[in-house]
């Protein structure tokens, strides 16, 4: 599945480069987040569960 632009959930880490643009990609039950500018991983969330 492709990375798509999304709003940043408050639970993921801040981007090192200071950008507020975030991309997400679903990988099974896990949704991965990365910075749209420098592609640094911002963490992940398991779908259907509270973090």
N, CA, C and O atoms as a GROMACS GRO file, in nm:
protein
  204
    1UNK      N    1   0.084  -0.119   0.000
    1UNK     CA    2   0.000   0.000   0.000
    1UNK      C    3   0.088   0.125   0.000
    1UNK      O    4   0.195   0.128   0.061
    2UNK      N    5   0.041   0.226  -0.068
    2UNK     CA    6   0.117   0.351  -0.082
    2UNK      C    7   0.108   0.438   0.044
    2UNK      O    8   0.013   0.429   0.121
    3UNK      N    9   0.208   0.523   0.061
    3UNK     CA   10   0.204   0.625   0.166
    3UNK      C   11   0.108   0.734   0.123
    3UNK      O   12   0.113   0.779   0.008
    4UNK      N   13   0.021   0.779   0.212
    4UNK     CA   14  -0.074   0.886   0.183
    4UNK      C   15  -0.061   0.996   0.287
    4UNK      O   16  -0.033   0.970   0.404
    5UNK      N   17  -0.082   1.118   0.244
    5UNK     CA   18  -0.075   1.234   0.333
    5UNK      C   19  -0.190   1.229   0.432
    5UNK      O   20  -0.303   1.198   0.393
    6UNK      N   21  -0.164   1.259   0.558
    6UNK     CA   22  -0.266   1.254   0.662
    6UNK      C   23  -0.239   1.362   0.766
    6UNK      O   24  -0.132   1.422   0.768
    7UNK      N   25  -0.338   1.386   0.851
    7UNK     CA   26  -0.316   1.478   0.963
    7UNK      C   27  -0.240   1.402   1.071
    7UNK      O   28  -0.254   1.280   1.084
    8UNK      N   29  -0.161   1.473   1.147
    8UNK     CA   30  -0.076   1.407   1.246
    8UNK      C   31  -0.154   1.376   1.373
    8UNK      O   32  -0.212   1.466   1.435
    9UNK      N   33  -0.158   1.248   1.413
    9UNK     CA   34  -0.221   1.214   1.541
    9UNK      C   35  -0.129   1.258   1.655
    9UNK      O   36  -0.007   1.256   1.641
   10UNK      N   37  -0.186   1.297   1.765
   10UNK     CA   38  -0.106   1.349   1.876
   10UNK      C   39  -0.016   1.244   1.939
   10UNK      O   40   0.078   1.278   2.010
   11UNK      N   41  -0.042   1.118   1.914
   11UNK     CA   42   0.033   1.011   1.978
   11UNK      C   43   0.169   0.984   1.912
   11UNK      O   44   0.257   0.928   1.977
   12UNK      N   45   0.187   1.022   1.786
   12UNK     CA   46   0.314   0.993   1.719
   12UNK      C   47   0.419   1.098   1.751
   12UNK      O   48   0.387   1.208   1.796
   13UNK      N   49   0.544   1.063   1.728
   13UNK     CA   50   0.657   1.150   1.758
   13UNK      C   51   0.664   1.269   1.664
   13UNK      O   52   0.609   1.265   1.554
   14UNK      N   53   0.730   1.375   1.707
   14UNK     CA   54   0.752   1.491   1.623
   14UNK      C   55   0.862   1.461   1.522
   14UNK      O   56   0.951   1.380   1.547
   15UNK      N   57   0.853   1.526   1.408
   15UNK     CA   58   0.952   1.505   1.303
   15UNK      C   59   1.082   1.579   1.336
   15UNK      O   60   1.079   1.693   1.382
   16UNK      N   61   1.195   1.514   1.312
   16UNK     CA   62   1.326   1.573   1.342
   16UNK      C   63   1.356   1.698   1.262
   16UNK      O   64   1.425   1.788   1.309
   17UNK      N   65   1.304   1.704   1.138
   17UNK     CA   66   1.334   1.820   1.053
   17UNK      C   67   1.241   1.938   1.080
   17UNK      O   68   1.258   2.045   1.022
   18UNK      N   69   1.142   1.918   1.170
   18UNK     CA   70   1.052   2.027   1.206
   18UNK      C   71   0.928   2.038   1.118
   18UNK      O   72   0.845   2.125   1.141
   19UNK      N   73   0.914   1.952   1.018
   19UNK     CA   74   0.798   1.956   0.930
   19UNK      C   75   0.674   1.906   1.003
   19UNK      O   76   0.682   1.819   1.090
   20UNK      N   77   0.558   1.961   0.966
   20UNK     CA   78   0.432   1.912   1.025
   20UNK      C   79   0.352   1.831   0.922
   20UNK      O   80   0.235   1.801   0.944
   21UNK      N   81   0.416   1.794   0.811
   21UNK     CA   82   0.351   1.712   0.708
   21UNK      C   83   0.379   1.565   0.737
   21UNK      O   84   0.495   1.525   0.751
   22UNK      N   85   0.273   1.486   0.746
   22UNK     CA   86   0.285   1.346   0.785
   22UNK      C   87   0.219   1.257   0.681
   22UNK      O   88   0.116   1.292   0.623
   23UNK      N   89   0.280   1.140   0.658
   23UNK     CA   90   0.223   1.039   0.570
   23UNK      C   91   0.197   0.912   0.653
   23UNK      O   92   0.266   0.885   0.751
   24UNK      N   93   0.096   0.835   0.610
   24UNK     CA   94   0.063   0.711   0.679
   24UNK      C   95   0.048   0.599   0.578
   24UNK      O   96   0.018   0.621   0.461
   25UNK      N   97   0.070   0.476   0.626
   25UNK     CA   98   0.054   0.358   0.543
   25UNK      C   99   0.005   0.245   0.632
   25UNK      O  100   0.063   0.219   0.738
   26UNK      N  101  -0.100   0.177   0.590
   26UNK     CA  102  -0.152   0.063   0.665
   26UNK      C  103  -0.072  -0.061   0.628
   26UNK      O  104  -0.051  -0.090   0.510
   27UNK      N  105  -0.027  -0.134   0.729
   27UNK     CA  106   0.048  -0.257   0.709
   27UNK      C  107  -0.018  -0.365   0.795
   27UNK      O  108   0.025  -0.391   0.908
   28UNK      N  109  -0.124  -0.426   0.742
   28UNK     CA  110  -0.202  -0.521   0.821
   28UNK      C  111  -0.284  -0.444   0.924
   28UNK      O  112  -0.359  -0.353   0.888
   29UNK      N  113  -0.269  -0.479   1.050
   29UNK     CA  114  -0.342  -0.410   1.158
   29UNK      C  115  -0.267  -0.289   1.211
   29UNK      O  116  -0.318  -0.217   1.297
   30UNK      N  117  -0.146  -0.267   1.162
   30UNK     CA  118  -0.063  -0.157   1.210
   30UNK      C  119  -0.063  -0.044   1.108
   30UNK      O  120  -0.048  -0.068   0.988
   31UNK      N  121  -0.079   0.079   1.156
   31UNK     CA  122  -0.070   0.196   1.070
   31UNK      C  123   0.062   0.266   1.101
   31UNK      O  124   0.085   0.309   1.214
   32UNK      N  125   0.147   0.276   1.000
   32UNK     CA  126   0.279   0.336   1.015
   32UNK      C  127   0.273   0.484   0.978
   32UNK      O  128   0.202   0.522   0.885
   33UNK      N  129   0.348   0.566   1.050
   33UNK     CA  130   0.354   0.710   1.022
   33UNK      C  131   0.498   0.750   0.995
   33UNK      O  132   0.590   0.701   1.059
   34UNK      N  133   0.515   0.842   0.898
   34UNK     CA  134   0.648   0.896   0.870
   34UNK      C  135   0.634   1.043   0.831
   34UNK      O  136   0.527   1.090   0.794
   35UNK      N  137   0.746   1.114   0.842
   35UNK     CA  138   0.751   1.254   0.799
   35UNK      C  139   0.745   1.259   0.647
   35UNK      O  140   0.816   1.185   0.580
   36UNK      N  141   0.662   1.346   0.593
   36UNK     CA  142   0.649   1.357   0.447
   36UNK      C  143   0.769   1.427   0.384
   36UNK      O  144   0.794   1.410   0.265
   37UNK      N  145   0.843   1.504   0.462
   37UNK     CA  146   0.957   1.578   0.409
   37UNK      C  147   1.085   1.494   0.409
   37UNK      O  148   1.148   1.477   0.304
   38UNK      N  149   1.123   1.441   0.526
   38UNK     CA  150   1.251   1.369   0.536
   38UNK      C  151   1.234   1.218   0.552
   38UNK      O  152   1.333   1.145   0.560
   39UNK      N  153   1.109   1.170   0.556
   39UNK     CA  154   1.075   1.028   0.564
   39UNK      C  155   1.124   0.958   0.691
   39UNK      O  156   1.143   0.837   0.692
   40UNK      N  157   1.146   1.036   0.798
   40UNK     CA  158   1.181   0.977   0.927
   40UNK      C  159   1.059   0.908   0.985
   40UNK      O  160   0.948   0.962   0.980
   41UNK      N  161   1.078   0.789   1.039
   41UNK     CA  162   0.967   0.716   1.101
   41UNK      C  163   0.919   0.791   1.226
   41UNK      O  164   1.000   0.833   1.309
   42UNK      N  165   0.788   0.808   1.237
   42UNK     CA  166   0.730   0.878   1.351
   42UNK      C  167   0.660   0.783   1.448
   42UNK      O  168   0.604   0.827   1.548
   43UNK      N  169   0.661   0.655   1.418
   43UNK     CA  170   0.597   0.557   1.504
   43UNK      C  171   0.483   0.489   1.434
   43UNK      O  172   0.463   0.505   1.314
   44UNK      N  173   0.407   0.411   1.511
   44UNK     CA  174   0.296   0.338   1.453
   44UNK      C  175   0.186   0.321   1.557
   44UNK      O  176   0.208   0.335   1.677
   45UNK      N  177   0.068   0.290   1.507
   45UNK     CA  178  -0.048   0.263   1.592
   45UNK      C  179  -0.111   0.133   1.547
   45UNK      O  180  -0.116   0.104   1.427
   46UNK      N  181  -0.159   0.054   1.642
   46UNK     CA  182  -0.234  -0.066   1.608
   46UNK      C  183  -0.380  -0.028   1.593
   46UNK      O  184  -0.439   0.028   1.685
   47UNK      N  185  -0.438  -0.058   1.478
   47UNK     CA  186  -0.576  -0.021   1.452
   47UNK      C  187  -0.672  -0.098   1.543
   47UNK      O  188  -0.651  -0.216   1.570
   48UNK      N  189  -0.777  -0.031   1.589
   48UNK     CA  190  -0.877  -0.095   1.672
   48UNK      C  191  -0.840  -0.100   1.819
   48UNK      O  192  -0.913  -0.159   1.899
   49UNK      N  193  -0.728  -0.040   1.856
   49UNK     CA  194  -0.687  -0.038   1.996
   49UNK      C  195  -0.648   0.102   2.038
   49UNK      O  196  -0.599   0.182   1.959
   50UNK      N  197  -0.672   0.129   2.165
   50UNK     CA  198  -0.626   0.256   2.220
   50UNK      C  199  -0.476   0.243   2.249
   50UNK      O  200  -0.432   0.139   2.299
   51UNK      N  201  -0.400   0.344   2.219
   51UNK     CA  202  -0.254   0.335   2.246
   51UNK      C  203  -0.223   0.332   2.395
   51UNK      O  204  -0.107   0.325   2.434
   0.00000   0.00000   0.00000
